[in-house]
């Protein structure tokens, strides 16, 4: 039988899940040793419990982040004549590729444009 810690034996399921996901991420993506990753996961879960324990917290899906990253990738890969290729690659319509390129181009220009009157803060 595996030697369980007090945390593993007594923690609520959501904290156990958070600790386990943290461990998996550190091991798979960052090549941490399993024991070190496990300890960090437990410490993170305990920290969240200490800071937000008892609160009702809604955790939104990161859909807008993923879509923004996809849109930026489409814009970066766009070469002026590859609308069809990008629409197939990213699973969107050609018209949507046109809209994404236009919108992201506008956003990128706005980010780099000097605000002479200090109105954009």
ChimeraX attribute file (.defattr): number of C-alpha atoms within 10 A of each C-alpha:
attribute: neighborCount
match mode: 1-to-1
recipient: residues
	/A:1	3
	/A:2	4
	/A:3	7
	/A:4	9
	/A:5	10
	/A:6	8
	/A:7	15
	/A:8	14
	/A:9	10
	/A:10	10
	/A:11	16
	/A:12	11
	/A:13	10
	/A:14	10
	/A:15	19
	/A:16	19
	/A:17	15
	/A:18	17
	/A:19	24
	/A:20	19
	/A:21	15
	/A:22	19
	/A:23	22
	/A:24	18
	/A:25	15
	/A:26	19
	/A:27	17
	/A:28	12
	/A:29	8
	/A:30	10
	/A:31	11
	/A:32	15
	/A:33	12
	/A:34	14
	/A:35	11
	/A:36	13
	/A:37	23
	/A:38	20
	/A:39	15
	/A:40	17
	/A:41	24
	/A:42	24
	/A:43	14
	/A:44	16
	/A:45	21
	/A:46	19
	/A:47	12
	/A:48	13
	/A:49	15
	/A:50	10
	/A:51	9
	/A:52	11
	/A:53	11
	/A:54	8
	/A:55	8
	/A:56	7
	/A:57	8
	/A:58	6
	/A:59	6
	/A:60	7
	/A:61	8
	/A:62	8
	/A:63	9
	/A:64	10
	/A:65	10
	/A:66	11
	/A:67	11
	/A:68	13
	/A:69	12
	/A:70	14
	/A:71	20
	/A:72	18
	/A:73	14
	/A:74	22
	/A:75	20
	/A:76	12
	/A:77	13
	/A:78	16
	/A:79	9
	/A:80	9
	/A:81	8
	/A:82	13
	/A:83	20
	/A:84	13
	/A:85	13
	/A:86	19
	/A:87	17
	/A:88	11
	/A:89	10
	/A:90	13
	/A:91	11
	/A:92	12
	/A:93	14
	/A:94	16
	/A:95	11
	/A:96	14
	/A:97	23
	/A:98	16
	/A:99	13
	/A:100	18
	/A:101	21
	/A:102	12
	/A:103	14
	/A:104	17
	/A:105	15
	/A:106	11
	/A:107	12
	/A:108	11
	/A:109	10
	/A:110	12
	/A:111	11
	/A:112	8
	/A:113	9
	/A:114	10
	/A:115	11
	/A:116	7
	/A:117	6
	/A:118	7
	/A:119	6
	/A:120	9
	/A:121	4
